[in-house]
Amino acid sequence: DYDSLLNSTDEKAVEAAVASAFGPNGLGVLAVTNIPPSLTEKRRRLLRLGQKLGTLPDDVLKRYERPELCYCAGWSRGREKFRGQLDVAKGSWYANGLHSNIDDASLRERYPE
């Protein structure tokens, strides 16, 4: 539930829900119900920006790559393999929903590659 997630004071419970969704046995999806209607237009705008981002020149996109974070944040295209080949058919923008400072050394220590 959106409100429960947003207003949770139990950081461990939120972290467990994200880990369950995106961990080794997760589906890679975290479904959130009861999203406020006010976020609908923001979602649409964000999705349209994704298309604009993906069509920027390669030299511009390269500035948003984060190889020091194993491409787990920022822009990534052609870094993953699909059927044994580098996947250049899609690009991804990665962000961390739990932590705003992903450069924090303690996070890298806690969650190594």
C-alpha positions as CSV (number, residue, x, y, z in Angstrom):
1,D,0.0,0.0,0.0
2,Y,1.4,3.4,-1.0
3,D,0.6,5.2,2.3
4,S,2.0,2.3,4.4
5,L,5.2,2.3,2.4
6,L,5.6,6.1,2.4
7,N,4.8,6.5,6.1
8,S,6.5,3.4,7.5
9,T,8.7,3.9,10.5
10,D,10.0,0.4,10.2
11,E,13.0,0.7,7.8
12,K,13.7,-3.1,8.2
13,A,10.2,-4.0,7.0
14,V,10.5,-1.8,3.9
15,E,14.0,-3.1,3.2
16,A,12.7,-6.7,3.6
17,A,9.9,-6.0,1.1
18,V,12.3,-4.6,-1.5
19,A,14.8,-7.5,-0.9
20,S,12.0,-10.0,-1.3
21,A,10.9,-8.4,-4.6
22,F,14.4,-7.9,-6.0
23,G,16.5,-10.6,-4.2
24,P,17.7,-13.9,-5.7
25,N,14.2,-15.5,-5.5
26,G,12.2,-12.3,-6.3
27,L,10.3,-11.5,-9.5
28,G,12.1,-8.2,-10.0
29,V,8.9,-6.3,-9.4
30,L,7.5,-4.5,-6.3
31,A,3.8,-3.8,-6.7
32,V,2.5,-0.9,-4.8
33,T,-1.3,-0.5,-4.4
34,N,-3.4,2.7,-3.8
35,I,-1.1,5.1,-5.7
36,P,-2.6,8.6,-5.4
37,P,-4.2,9.9,-8.6
38,S,-2.0,13.0,-8.3
39,L,1.0,10.9,-9.3
40,T,-0.6,9.7,-12.6
41,E,0.6,12.8,-14.6
42,K,4.0,12.7,-13.1
43,R,4.3,9.0,-14.1
44,R,3.3,9.9,-17.7
45,R,5.9,12.7,-17.8
46,L,8.6,10.4,-16.5
47,L,7.9,7.7,-19.0
48,R,8.1,10.2,-21.9
49,L,11.4,11.4,-20.5
50,G,12.7,7.9,-20.7
51,Q,12.3,7.9,-24.5
52,K,14.1,11.2,-24.7
53,L,16.9,9.9,-22.5
54,G,17.4,6.8,-24.5
55,T,17.8,8.7,-27.8
56,L,20.5,11.1,-26.5
57,P,23.9,10.8,-28.2
58,D,26.2,8.2,-26.8
59,D,28.7,10.8,-25.7
60,V,26.1,12.4,-23.5
61,L,24.8,9.2,-22.1
62,K,28.3,8.1,-21.2
63,R,28.4,10.9,-18.7
64,Y,25.6,9.2,-16.8
65,E,27.3,5.8,-16.6
66,R,28.5,4.7,-13.2
67,P,31.1,1.9,-13.8
68,E,32.5,2.3,-10.3
69,L,29.1,1.1,-9.0
70,C,29.0,-1.8,-11.5
71,Y,26.4,0.1,-13.5
72,C,23.9,-0.4,-10.7
73,A,23.1,3.3,-10.8
74,G,22.7,5.7,-13.6
75,W,22.7,4.8,-17.3
76,S,23.5,1.5,-18.7
77,R,23.3,0.1,-22.3
78,G,25.2,-2.8,-23.7
79,R,26.6,-3.9,-20.3
80,E,24.3,-6.9,-19.8
81,K,24.3,-10.0,-21.9
82,F,21.2,-11.6,-23.5
83,R,21.7,-15.0,-25.1
84,G,25.4,-14.6,-24.9
85,Q,25.6,-11.3,-26.6
86,L,25.9,-7.8,-25.2
87,D,22.3,-6.4,-25.1
88,V,22.4,-3.1,-27.0
89,A,18.6,-3.3,-27.9
90,K,17.6,-1.6,-24.6
91,G,19.0,0.9,-22.2
92,S,18.3,1.2,-18.5
93,W,18.4,3.9,-15.9
94,Y,19.1,2.4,-12.4
95,A,18.4,4.1,-9.1
96,N,18.4,2.9,-5.5
97,G,15.0,3.2,-3.9
98,L,16.3,2.7,-0.4
99,H,19.3,5.0,-0.3
100,S,19.8,8.4,-1.8
101,N,23.6,8.3,-1.3
102,I,24.7,5.2,-3.2
103,D,28.3,6.3,-3.1
104,D,28.3,5.6,0.6
105,A,31.3,3.2,1.3
106,S,29.3,1.5,4.1
107,L,26.6,0.5,1.6
108,R,29.2,-1.0,-0.8
109,E,30.7,-2.9,2.1
110,R,27.3,-4.1,3.3
111,Y,26.2,-5.1,-0.3
112,P,29.3,-6.2,-2.2
113,E,29.1,-7.3,-5.8
